[in-house]
Amino acid sequence: MKINKKIYICLSCGYLFDENKGDKKNKIEPNTSFLSLPENWICPDCGASKDSFEEIDFLDEDEKDKK
Ligand SMILES: [Zn+2]
């Protein structure tokens, strides 16, 4: 099974927002899409706004091993 994880990185501090994990600090449930986060959501580490985040490609460990 191919799992497509979407990870977003905070360009200010390098914090990774993993949609599968959510964000405990801001009470964001696991499996919450980044795009559906509230507009006032901020980076739990440095307080940067959503605008400071960029989507990054993340390959599941299993996919890496197949190469
Ligand atoms: Zn940050």
N, CA, C, O and the ligand as a Tripos MOL2 file, in Angstrom:
@<TRIPOS>MOLECULE
protein
  269   267    68     0     0
PROTEIN
NO_CHARGES

@<TRIPOS>ATOM
      1 N           0.8420   -1.2010    0.0000 N.3       1 MET1
      2 CA          0.0000    0.0000    0.0000 C.3       1 MET1
      3 C           0.8800    1.2550    0.0000 C.2       1 MET1
      4 O           1.8390    1.3650    0.7630 O.2       1 MET1
      5 N           0.5380    2.1520   -0.8400 N.am      2 LYS2
      6 CA          1.3190    3.3790   -0.9150 C.3       2 LYS2
      7 C           0.6870    4.4460   -0.0300 C.2       2 LYS2
      8 O          -0.4900    4.7790   -0.1660 O.2       2 LYS2
      9 N           1.4880    4.9600    0.8630 N.am      3 ILE3
     10 CA          0.9800    6.0010    1.7470 C.3       3 ILE3
     11 C           1.5240    7.3460    1.3060 C.2       3 ILE3
     12 O           2.7360    7.5530    1.2470 O.2       3 ILE3
     13 N           0.6390    8.2320    1.0060 N.am      4 ASN4
     14 CA          1.0670    9.5660    0.6260 C.3       4 ASN4
     15 C           0.9820   10.4960    1.8150 C.2       4 ASN4
     16 O          -0.0900   10.9730    2.1880 O.2       4 ASN4
     17 N           2.1350   10.7400    2.3950 N.am      5 LYS5
     18 CA          2.1760   11.6430    3.5290 C.3       5 LYS5
     19 C           2.4010   13.0460    3.0250 C.2       5 LYS5
     20 O           3.1760   13.2740    2.0970 O.2       5 LYS5
     21 N           1.7370   13.9540    3.6280 N.am      6 LYS6
     22 CA          2.0060   15.3440    3.3010 C.3       6 LYS6
     23 C           2.6190   16.0040    4.5180 C.2       6 LYS6
     24 O           2.0450   16.0230    5.6060 O.2       6 LYS6
     25 N           3.7880   16.5380    4.2990 N.am      7 ILE7
     26 CA          4.5080   17.1910    5.3880 C.3       7 ILE7
     27 C           4.7670   18.6390    4.9990 C.2       7 ILE7
     28 O           5.0970   18.9450    3.8530 O.2       7 ILE7
     29 N           4.6140   19.4970    5.9550 N.am      8 TYR8
     30 CA          4.8840   20.9160    5.7100 C.3       8 TYR8
     31 C           5.9750   21.3740    6.6660 C.2       8 TYR8
     32 O           5.9750   21.0300    7.8480 O.2       8 TYR8
     33 N           6.8940   22.1490    6.1330 N.am      9 ILE9
     34 CA          8.0050   22.6050    6.9680 C.3       9 ILE9
     35 C           7.8810   24.0970    7.2400 C.2       9 ILE9
     36 O           7.5340   24.8840    6.3600 O.2       9 ILE9
     37 N           8.1710   24.4580    8.4710 N.am     10 CYS10
     38 CA          8.1980   25.8660    8.8410 C.3      10 CYS10
     39 C           9.5250   26.4490    8.3630 C.2      10 CYS10
     40 O          10.5940   25.9920    8.7680 O.2      10 CYS10
     41 N           9.4500   27.4490    7.5080 N.am     11 LEU11
     42 CA         10.6710   28.0140    6.9490 C.3      11 LEU11
     43 C          11.4190   28.8620    7.9770 C.2      11 LEU11
     44 O          12.5730   29.2330    7.7590 O.2      11 LEU11
     45 N          10.7710   29.1630    9.0760 N.am     12 SER12
     46 CA         11.4340   29.9760   10.1040 C.3      12 SER12
     47 C          12.2850   29.1320   11.0410 C.2      12 SER12
     48 O          13.4070   29.5110   11.3780 O.2      12 SER12
     49 N          11.7480   27.9750   11.4670 N.am     13 CYS13
     50 CA         12.4660   27.2050   12.4790 C.3      13 CYS13
     51 C          12.7020   25.7530   12.0930 C.2      13 CYS13
     52 O          13.4390   25.0440   12.7790 O.2      13 CYS13
     53 N          12.0860   25.3000   11.0030 N.am     14 GLY14
     54 CA         12.3130   23.9260   10.5760 C.3      14 GLY14
     55 C          11.3580   22.9250   11.1900 C.2      14 GLY14
     56 O          11.5230   21.7180   11.0130 O.2      14 GLY14
     57 N          10.3510   23.4170   11.9160 N.am     15 TYR15
     58 CA          9.3460   22.5150   12.4790 C.3      15 TYR15
     59 C           8.6080   21.8060   11.3560 C.2      15 TYR15
     60 O           8.2860   22.4110   10.3340 O.2      15 TYR15
     61 N           8.3400   20.5130   11.5510 N.am     16 LEU16
     62 CA          7.6230   19.7580   10.5330 C.3      16 LEU16
     63 C           6.1960   19.5020   10.9870 C.2      16 LEU16
     64 O           5.9650   18.9480   12.0620 O.2      16 LEU16
     65 N           5.2420   19.9080   10.1610 N.am     17 PHE17
     66 CA          3.8570   19.5570   10.4370 C.3      17 PHE17
     67 C           3.5020   18.3330    9.6140 C.2      17 PHE17
     68 O           3.4910   18.3810    8.3840 O.2      17 PHE17
     69 N           3.2120   17.2300   10.3040 N.am     18 ASP18
     70 CA          2.8690   15.9720    9.6640 C.3      18 ASP18
     71 C           1.3560   15.7980    9.7580 C.2      18 ASP18
     72 O           0.7940   15.7140   10.8500 O.2      18 ASP18
     73 N           0.7060   15.7450    8.5940 N.am     19 GLU19
     74 CA         -0.7600   15.6440    8.5960 C.3      19 GLU19
     75 C          -1.2460   14.3940    9.3170 C.2      19 GLU19
     76 O          -2.3460   14.3820    9.8690 O.2      19 GLU19
     77 N          -0.4290   13.3410    9.3140 N.am     20 ASN20
     78 CA         -0.8300   12.1020    9.9750 C.3      20 ASN20
     79 C          -0.7400   12.2070   11.4920 C.2      20 ASN20
     80 O          -1.3740   11.4390   12.2150 O.2      20 ASN20
     81 N           0.0470   13.1560   11.9640 N.am     21 LYS21
     82 CA          0.2430   13.2820   13.4030 C.3      21 LYS21
     83 C          -0.5190   14.4570   14.0020 C.2      21 LYS21
     84 O          -0.8450   14.4600   15.1890 O.2      21 LYS21
     85 N          -0.7960   15.4430   13.1740 N.am     22 GLY22
     86 CA         -1.4580   16.6320   13.6960 C.3      22 GLY22
     87 C          -0.5000   17.4530   14.5530 C.2      22 GLY22
     88 O           0.7180   17.3780   14.3930 O.2      22 GLY22
     89 N          -1.0540   18.2140   15.4360 N.am     23 ASP23
     90 CA         -0.2480   19.1170   16.2630 C.3      23 ASP23
     91 C          -0.8560   19.1790   17.6500 C.2      23 ASP23
     92 O          -1.8040   19.9200   17.9100 O.2      23 ASP23
     93 N          -0.2770   18.3700   18.5370 N.am     24 LYS24
     94 CA         -0.8130   18.2460   19.8990 C.3      24 LYS24
     95 C          -0.8770   19.5840   20.6150 C.2      24 LYS24
     96 O          -1.8550   19.9000   21.2930 O.2      24 LYS24
     97 N           0.1840   20.3640   20.4510 N.am     25 LYS25
     98 CA          0.2910   21.6280   21.1690 C.3      25 LYS25
     99 C          -0.8780   22.5610   20.8650 C.2      25 LYS25
    100 O          -1.3760   23.2620   21.7460 O.2      25 LYS25
    101 N          -1.3050   22.5560   19.6040 N.am     26 ASN26
    102 CA         -2.4060   23.4380   19.2150 C.3      26 ASN26
    103 C          -3.7240   22.6760   19.0990 C.2      26 ASN26
    104 O          -4.6920   23.1600   18.5130 O.2      26 ASN26
    105 N          -3.7360   21.4620   19.6770 N.am     27 LYS27
    106 CA         -4.9420   20.6240   19.6810 C.3      27 LYS27
    107 C          -5.4700   20.3350   18.2800 C.2      27 LYS27
    108 O          -6.6780   20.3480   18.0440 O.2      27 LYS27
    109 N          -4.5430   20.0730   17.3500 N.am     28 ILE28
    110 CA         -4.9360   19.6540   16.0090 C.3      28 ILE28
    111 C          -4.9060   18.1290   15.9640 C.2      28 ILE28
    112 O          -3.8810   17.5060   16.2410 O.2      28 ILE28
    113 N          -6.0430   17.5430   15.6120 N.am     29 GLU29
    114 CA         -6.1670   16.0920   15.5890 C.3      29 GLU29
    115 C          -5.2860   15.4910   14.4960 C.2      29 GLU29
    116 O          -5.0490   16.1240   13.4680 O.2      29 GLU29
    117 N          -4.7950   14.2510   14.7220 N.am     30 PRO30
    118 CA         -4.0900   13.5480   13.6490 C.3      30 PRO30
    119 C          -4.9770   13.4300   12.4050 C.2      30 PRO30
    120 O          -6.2040   13.4570   12.4970 O.2      30 PRO30
    121 N          -4.3400   13.3010   11.2550 N.am     31 ASN31
    122 CA         -5.0380   13.2170    9.9740 C.3      31 ASN31
    123 C          -5.8210   14.4840    9.6440 C.2      31 ASN31
    124 O          -6.8890   14.4260    9.0340 O.2      31 ASN31
    125 N          -5.2920   15.5950   10.0440 N.am     32 THR32
    126 CA         -5.8690   16.8750    9.6640 C.3      32 THR32
    127 C          -5.0630   17.4390    8.5080 C.2      32 THR32
    128 O          -3.8430   17.5820    8.6010 O.2      32 THR32
    129 N          -5.7430   17.7580    7.4270 N.am     33 SER33
    130 CA         -5.0510   18.3390    6.2860 C.3      33 SER33
    131 C          -4.5260   19.7250    6.6320 C.2      33 SER33
    132 O          -5.2010   20.5040    7.3050 O.2      33 SER33
    133 N          -3.3230   20.0230    6.1710 N.am     34 PHE34
    134 CA         -2.7400   21.3310    6.4590 C.3      34 PHE34
    135 C          -3.6470   22.4470    5.9680 C.2      34 PHE34
    136 O          -3.7970   23.4850    6.6130 O.2      34 PHE34
    137 N          -4.2500   22.2050    4.8060 N.am     35 LEU35
    138 CA         -5.0960   23.2330    4.2040 C.3      35 LEU35
    139 C          -6.3560   23.4940    5.0140 C.2      35 LEU35
    140 O          -6.9740   24.5520    4.8930 O.2      35 LEU35
    141 N          -6.7350   22.5170    5.8490 N.am     36 SER36
    142 CA         -7.9600   22.7080    6.6300 C.3      36 SER36
    143 C          -7.6560   23.2680    8.0160 C.2      36 SER36
    144 O          -8.5640   23.4540    8.8270 O.2      36 SER36
    145 N          -6.3850   23.5360    8.2850 N.am     37 LEU37
    146 CA         -6.0540   24.1650    9.5710 C.3      37 LEU37
    147 C          -6.6670   25.5630    9.6110 C.2      37 LEU37
    148 O          -6.7890   26.2240    8.5790 O.2      37 LEU37
    149 N          -7.0480   26.0050   10.7980 N.am     38 PRO38
    150 CA         -7.6130   27.3580   10.8960 C.3      38 PRO38
    151 C          -6.6090   28.4120   10.4440 C.2      38 PRO38
    152 O          -5.4000   28.2420   10.5980 O.2      38 PRO38
    153 N          -7.1150   29.4810    9.8950 N.am     39 GLU39
    154 CA         -6.2450   30.5440    9.3790 C.3      39 GLU39
    155 C          -5.3530   31.1230   10.4670 C.2      39 GLU39
    156 O          -4.2620   31.6210   10.1880 O.2      39 GLU39
    157 N          -5.8210   31.0560   11.7030 N.am     40 ASN40
    158 CA         -5.0260   31.6280   12.8010 C.3      40 ASN40
    159 C          -4.0630   30.6100   13.4110 C.2      40 ASN40
    160 O          -3.4400   30.8680   14.4410 O.2      40 ASN40
    161 N          -3.9520   29.4430   12.7560 N.am     41 TRP41
    162 CA         -3.0100   28.4410   13.2520 C.3      41 TRP41
    163 C          -1.5890   28.9660   13.0750 C.2      41 TRP41
    164 O          -1.2480   29.5580   12.0510 O.2      41 TRP41
    165 N          -0.7760   28.7360   14.0940 N.am     42 ILE42
    166 CA          0.6220   29.1750   14.0070 C.3      42 ILE42
    167 C           1.5550   28.0260   14.3570 C.2      42 ILE42
    168 O           1.1490   27.0470   14.9830 O.2      42 ILE42
    169 N           2.7860   28.1580   13.9500 N.am     43 CYS43
    170 CA          3.8010   27.1530   14.2550 C.3      43 CYS43
    171 C           3.9240   27.0010   15.7710 C.2      43 CYS43
    172 O           4.1360   27.9860   16.4780 O.2      43 CYS43
    173 N           3.7910   25.7560   16.2770 N.am     44 PRO44
    174 CA          3.8610   25.5380   17.7280 C.3      44 PRO44
    175 C           5.2420   25.8450   18.3080 C.2      44 PRO44
    176 O           5.3780   26.0550   19.5130 O.2      44 PRO44
    177 N           6.2520   25.8690   17.4620 N.am     45 ASP45
    178 CA          7.6100   26.1060   17.9600 C.3      45 ASP45
    179 C           8.0070   27.5780   17.9540 C.2      45 ASP45
    180 O           8.5760   28.0750   18.9260 O.2      45 ASP45
    181 N           7.7050   28.2790   16.8540 N.am     46 CYS46
    182 CA          8.2070   29.6540   16.7660 C.3      46 CYS46
    183 C           7.1050   30.6850   16.5510 C.2      46 CYS46
    184 O           7.3660   31.8870   16.5740 O.2      46 CYS46
    185 N           5.8630   30.2180   16.3390 N.am     47 GLY47
    186 CA          4.7600   31.1600   16.2140 C.3      47 GLY47
    187 C           4.6050   31.7830   14.8350 C.2      47 GLY47
    188 O           3.8800   32.7650   14.6770 O.2      47 GLY47
    189 N           5.2830   31.2170   13.8290 N.am     48 ALA48
    190 CA          5.1430   31.7300   12.4660 C.3      48 ALA48
    191 C           3.7560   31.3930   11.9250 C.2      48 ALA48
    192 O           3.1440   30.4100   12.3420 O.2      48 ALA48
    193 N           3.2690   32.2060   11.0030 N.am     49 SER49
    194 CA          1.9400   31.9720   10.4520 C.3      49 SER49
    195 C           1.9800   30.8730    9.3920 C.2      49 SER49
    196 O           3.0570   30.4290    8.9950 O.2      49 SER49
    197 N           0.8050   30.4350    8.9320 N.am     50 LYS50
    198 CA          0.7160   29.3830    7.9160 C.3      50 LYS50
    199 C           1.4780   29.7420    6.6480 C.2      50 LYS50
    200 O           1.9830   28.8690    5.9410 O.2      50 LYS50
    201 N           1.5530   31.0460    6.3710 N.am     51 ASP51
    202 CA          2.2490   31.5080    5.1700 C.3      51 ASP51
    203 C           3.7250   31.1260    5.1730 C.2      51 ASP51
    204 O           4.3640   31.0630    4.1220 O.2      51 ASP51
    205 N           4.2590   30.8720    6.3680 N.am     52 SER52
    206 CA          5.6860   30.5600    6.4770 C.3      52 SER52
    207 C           5.9790   29.0850    6.2460 C.2      52 SER52
    208 O           7.1270   28.6490    6.3370 O.2      52 SER52
    209 N           4.9180   28.3100    5.9420 N.am     53 PHE53
    210 CA          5.1170   26.8780    5.7340 C.3      53 PHE53
    211 C           5.1480   26.5330    4.2560 C.2      53 PHE53
    212 O           4.4830   27.1600    3.4310 O.2      53 PHE53
    213 N           5.9460   25.5120    3.9460 N.am     54 GLU54
    214 CA          6.0640   25.0590    2.5740 C.3      54 GLU54
    215 C           5.9080   23.5470    2.5440 C.2      54 GLU54
    216 O           6.4360   22.8400    3.4020 O.2      54 GLU54
    217 N           5.1770   23.0590    1.5460 N.am     55 GLU55
    218 CA          4.9740   21.6210    1.4220 C.3      55 GLU55
    219 C           6.2670   20.9500    0.9800 C.2      55 GLU55
    220 O           6.9610   21.4470    0.0930 O.2      55 GLU55
    221 N           6.5860   19.8190    1.6020 N.am     56 ILE56
    222 CA          7.7640   19.0800    1.1420 C.3      56 ILE56
    223 C           7.3730   17.6550    0.7950 C.2      56 ILE56
    224 O           6.4180   17.1060    1.3440 O.2      56 ILE56
    225 N           8.1210   17.0670   -0.1180 N.am     57 ASP57
    226 CA          7.8680   15.6770   -0.4930 C.3      57 ASP57
    227 C           8.4740   14.7610    0.5510 C.2      57 ASP57
    228 O           9.6060   14.9610    0.9910 O.2      57 ASP57
    229 N           7.7250   13.7760    0.9350 N.am     58 PHE58
    230 CA          8.2160   12.8350    1.9300 C.3      58 PHE58
    231 C           7.9060   11.4280    1.4660 C.2      58 PHE58
    232 O           6.7470   11.0610    1.2710 O.2      58 PHE58
    233 N           8.9590   10.6450    1.2920 N.am     59 LEU59
    234 CA          8.7490    9.2650    0.8770 C.3      59 LEU59
    235 C           8.6840    8.3600    2.0960 C.2      59 LEU59
    236 O           9.5070    8.4560    3.0070 O.2      59 LEU59
    237 N           7.6980    7.4870    2.0960 N.am     60 ASP60
    238 CA          7.5710    6.5340    3.1760 C.3      60 ASP60
    239 C           8.8100    5.6370    3.2190 C.2      60 ASP60
    240 O           9.3940    5.3320    2.1790 O.2      60 ASP60
    241 N           9.2060    5.2180    4.4100 N.am     61 GLU61
    242 CA         10.4100    4.3860    4.5490 C.3      61 GLU61
    243 C          10.3650    3.1650    3.6370 C.2      61 GLU61
    244 O          11.3770    2.7950    3.0420 O.2      61 GLU61
    245 N           9.1980    2.5420    3.5260 N.am     62 ASP62
    246 CA          9.0700    1.3480    2.6890 C.3      62 ASP62
    247 C           9.3980    1.6450    1.2460 C.2      62 ASP62
    248 O          10.0330    0.8390    0.5670 O.2      62 ASP62
    249 N           8.9700    2.7930    0.7770 N.am     63 GLU63
    250 CA          9.2200    3.1730   -0.6060 C.3      63 GLU63
    251 C          10.7170    3.3400   -0.8510 C.2      63 GLU63
    252 O          11.2270    2.9570   -1.9040 O.2      63 GLU63
    253 N          11.4060    3.9040    0.1120 N.am     64 LYS64
    254 CA         12.8530    4.1180   -0.0300 C.3      64 LYS64
    255 C          13.5820    2.7840   -0.1760 C.2      64 LYS64
    256 O          14.4870    2.6400   -0.9980 O.2      64 LYS64
    257 N          13.1650    1.8070    0.6440 N.am     65 ASP65
    258 CA         13.8550    0.5280    0.6450 C.3      65 ASP65
    259 C          13.7430   -0.2100   -0.6840 C.2      65 ASP65
    260 O          14.6070   -1.0190   -1.0240 O.2      65 ASP65
    261 N          12.6730    0.0700   -1.4390 N.am     66 LYS66
    262 CA         12.4490   -0.6500   -2.6940 C.3      66 LYS66
    263 C          13.4360   -0.2320   -3.7790 C.2      66 LYS66
    264 O          13.6440   -0.9550   -4.7540 O.2      66 LYS66
    265 N          14.0360    0.9310   -3.6040 N.am     67 LYS67
    266 CA         14.9250    1.4170   -4.6640 C.3      67 LYS67
    267 C          16.2740    0.7000   -4.6690 C.2      67 LYS67
    268 O          17.1280    0.9990   -5.5030 O.2      67 LYS67
    269 ZN          8.3410   27.5330   13.2270 Zn       68 ZN68
@<TRIPOS>BOND
     1     1     2 1
     2     2     3 1
     3     3     4 2
     4     3     5 am
     5     5     6 1
     6     6     7 1
     7     7     8 2
     8     7     9 am
     9     9    10 1
    10    10    11 1
    11    11    12 2
    12    11    13 am
    13    13    14 1
    14    14    15 1
    15    15    16 2
    16    15    17 am
    17    17    18 1
    18    18    19 1
    19    19    20 2
    20    19    21 am
    21    21    22 1
    22    22    23 1
    23    23    24 2
    24    23    25 am
    25    25    26 1
    26    26    27 1
    27    27    28 2
    28    27    29 am
    29    29    30 1
    30    30    31 1
    31    31    32 2
    32    31    33 am
    33    33    34 1
    34    34    35 1
    35    35    36 2
    36    35    37 am
    37    37    38 1
    38    38    39 1
    39    39    40 2
    40    39    41 am
    41    41    42 1
    42    42    43 1
    43    43    44 2
    44    43    45 am
    45    45    46 1
    46    46    47 1
    47    47    48 2
    48    47    49 am
    49    49    50 1
    50    50    51 1
    51    51    52 2
    52    51    53 am
    53    53    54 1
    54    54    55 1
    55    55    56 2
    56    55    57 am
    57    57    58 1
    58    58    59 1
    59    59    60 2
    60    59    61 am
    61    61    62 1
    62    62    63 1
    63    63    64 2
    64    63    65 am
    65    65    66 1
    66    66    67 1
    67    67    68 2
    68    67    69 am
    69    69    70 1
    70    70    71 1
    71    71    72 2
    72    71    73 am
    73    73    74 1
    74    74    75 1
    75    75    76 2
    76    75    77 am
    77    77    78 1
    78    78    79 1
    79    79    80 2
    80    79    81 am
    81    81    82 1
    82    82    83 1
    83    83    84 2
    84    83    85 am
    85    85    86 1
    86    86    87 1
    87    87    88 2
    88    87    89 am
    89    89    90 1
    90    90    91 1
    91    91    92 2
    92    91    93 am
    93    93    94 1
    94    94    95 1
    95    95    96 2
    96    95    97 am
    97    97    98 1
    98    98    99 1
    99    99   100 2
   100    99   101 am
   101   101   102 1
   102   102   103 1
   103   103   104 2
   104   103   105 am
   105   105   106 1
   106   106   107 1
   107   107   108 2
   108   107   109 am
   109   109   110 1
   110   110   111 1
   111   111   112 2
   112   111   113 am
   113   113   114 1
   114   114   115 1
   115   115   116 2
   116   115   117 am
   117   117   118 1
   118   118   119 1
   119   119   120 2
   120   119   121 am
   121   121   122 1
   122   122   123 1
   123   123   124 2
   124   123   125 am
   125   125   126 1
   126   126   127 1
   127   127   128 2
   128   127   129 am
   129   129   130 1
   130   130   131 1
   131   131   132 2
   132   131   133 am
   133   133   134 1
   134   134   135 1
   135   135   136 2
   136   135   137 am
   137   137   138 1
   138   138   139 1
   139   139   140 2
   140   139   141 am
   141   141   142 1
   142   142   143 1
   143   143   144 2
   144   143   145 am
   145   145   146 1
   146   146   147 1
   147   147   148 2
   148   147   149 am
   149   149   150 1
   150   150   151 1
   151   151   152 2
   152   151   153 am
   153   153   154 1
   154   154   155 1
   155   155   156 2
   156   155   157 am
   157   157   158 1
   158   158   159 1
   159   159   160 2
   160   159   161 am
   161   161   162 1
   162   162   163 1
   163   163   164 2
   164   163   165 am
   165   165   166 1
   166   166   167 1
   167   167   168 2
   168   167   169 am
   169   169   170 1
   170   170   171 1
   171   171   172 2
   172   171   173 am
   173   173   174 1
   174   174   175 1
   175   175   176 2
   176   175   177 am
   177   177   178 1
   178   178   179 1
   179   179   180 2
   180   179   181 am
   181   181   182 1
   182   182   183 1
   183   183   184 2
   184   183   185 am
   185   185   186 1
   186   186   187 1
   187   187   188 2
   188   187   189 am
   189   189   190 1
   190   190   191 1
   191   191   192 2
   192   191   193 am
   193   193   194 1
   194   194   195 1
   195   195   196 2
   196   195   197 am
   197   197   198 1
   198   198   199 1
   199   199   200 2
   200   199   201 am
   201   201   202 1
   202   202   203 1
   203   203   204 2
   204   203   205 am
   205   205   206 1
   206   206   207 1
   207   207   208 2
   208   207   209 am
   209   209   210 1
   210   210   211 1
   211   211   212 2
   212   211   213 am
   213   213   214 1
   214   214   215 1
   215   215   216 2
   216   215   217 am
   217   217   218 1
   218   218   219 1
   219   219   220 2
   220   219   221 am
   221   221   222 1
   222   222   223 1
   223   223   224 2
   224   223   225 am
   225   225   226 1
   226   226   227 1
   227   227   228 2
   228   227   229 am
   229   229   230 1
   230   230   231 1
   231   231   232 2
   232   231   233 am
   233   233   234 1
   234   234   235 1
   235   235   236 2
   236   235   237 am
   237   237   238 1
   238   238   239 1
   239   239   240 2
   240   239   241 am
   241   241   242 1
   242   242   243 1
   243   243   244 2
   244   243   245 am
   245   245   246 1
   246   246   247 1
   247   247   248 2
   248   247   249 am
   249   249   250 1
   250   250   251 1
   251   251   252 2
   252   251   253 am
   253   253   254 1
   254   254   255 1
   255   255   256 2
   256   255   257 am
   257   257   258 1
   258   258   259 1
   259   259   260 2
   260   259   261 am
   261   261   262 1
   262   262   263 1
   263   263   264 2
   264   263   265 am
   265   265   266 1
   266   266   267 1
   267   267   268 2
@<TRIPOS>SUBSTRUCTURE
     1 MET1         2 RESIDUE 1 A MET
     2 LYS2         6 RESIDUE 1 A LYS
     3 ILE3        10 RESIDUE 1 A ILE
     4 ASN4        14 RESIDUE 1 A ASN
     5 LYS5        18 RESIDUE 1 A LYS
     6 LYS6        22 RESIDUE 1 A LYS
     7 ILE7        26 RESIDUE 1 A ILE
     8 TYR8        30 RESIDUE 1 A TYR
     9 ILE9        34 RESIDUE 1 A ILE
    10 CYS10       38 RESIDUE 1 A CYS
    11 LEU11       42 RESIDUE 1 A LEU
    12 SER12       46 RESIDUE 1 A SER
    13 CYS13       50 RESIDUE 1 A CYS
    14 GLY14       54 RESIDUE 1 A GLY
    15 TYR15       58 RESIDUE 1 A TYR
    16 LEU16       62 RESIDUE 1 A LEU
    17 PHE17       66 RESIDUE 1 A PHE
    18 ASP18       70 RESIDUE 1 A ASP
    19 GLU19       74 RESIDUE 1 A GLU
    20 ASN20       78 RESIDUE 1 A ASN
    21 LYS21       82 RESIDUE 1 A LYS
    22 GLY22       86 RESIDUE 1 A GLY
    23 ASP23       90 RESIDUE 1 A ASP
    24 LYS24       94 RESIDUE 1 A LYS
    25 LYS25       98 RESIDUE 1 A LYS
    26 ASN26      102 RESIDUE 1 A ASN
    27 LYS27      106 RESIDUE 1 A LYS
    28 ILE28      110 RESIDUE 1 A ILE
    29 GLU29      114 RESIDUE 1 A GLU
    30 PRO30      118 RESIDUE 1 A PRO
    31 ASN31      122 RESIDUE 1 A ASN
    32 THR32      126 RESIDUE 1 A THR
    33 SER33      130 RESIDUE 1 A SER
    34 PHE34      134 RESIDUE 1 A PHE
    35 LEU35      138 RESIDUE 1 A LEU
    36 SER36      142 RESIDUE 1 A SER
    37 LEU37      146 RESIDUE 1 A LEU
    38 PRO38      150 RESIDUE 1 A PRO
    39 GLU39      154 RESIDUE 1 A GLU
    40 ASN40      158 RESIDUE 1 A ASN
    41 TRP41      162 RESIDUE 1 A TRP
    42 ILE42      166 RESIDUE 1 A ILE
    43 CYS43      170 RESIDUE 1 A CYS
    44 PRO44      174 RESIDUE 1 A PRO
    45 ASP45      178 RESIDUE 1 A ASP
    46 CYS46      182 RESIDUE 1 A CYS
    47 GLY47      186 RESIDUE 1 A GLY
    48 ALA48      190 RESIDUE 1 A ALA
    49 SER49      194 RESIDUE 1 A SER
    50 LYS50      198 RESIDUE 1 A LYS
    51 ASP51      202 RESIDUE 1 A ASP
    52 SER52      206 RESIDUE 1 A SER
    53 PHE53      210 RESIDUE 1 A PHE
    54 GLU54      214 RESIDUE 1 A GLU
    55 GLU55      218 RESIDUE 1 A GLU
    56 ILE56      222 RESIDUE 1 A ILE
    57 ASP57      226 RESIDUE 1 A ASP
    58 PHE58      230 RESIDUE 1 A PHE
    59 LEU59      234 RESIDUE 1 A LEU
    60 ASP60      238 RESIDUE 1 A ASP
    61 GLU61      242 RESIDUE 1 A GLU
    62 ASP62      246 RESIDUE 1 A ASP
    63 GLU63      250 RESIDUE 1 A GLU
    64 LYS64      254 RESIDUE 1 A LYS
    65 ASP65      258 RESIDUE 1 A ASP
    66 LYS66      262 RESIDUE 1 A LYS
    67 LYS67      266 RESIDUE 1 A LYS
    68 ZN68       269 GROUP 0 **** ****
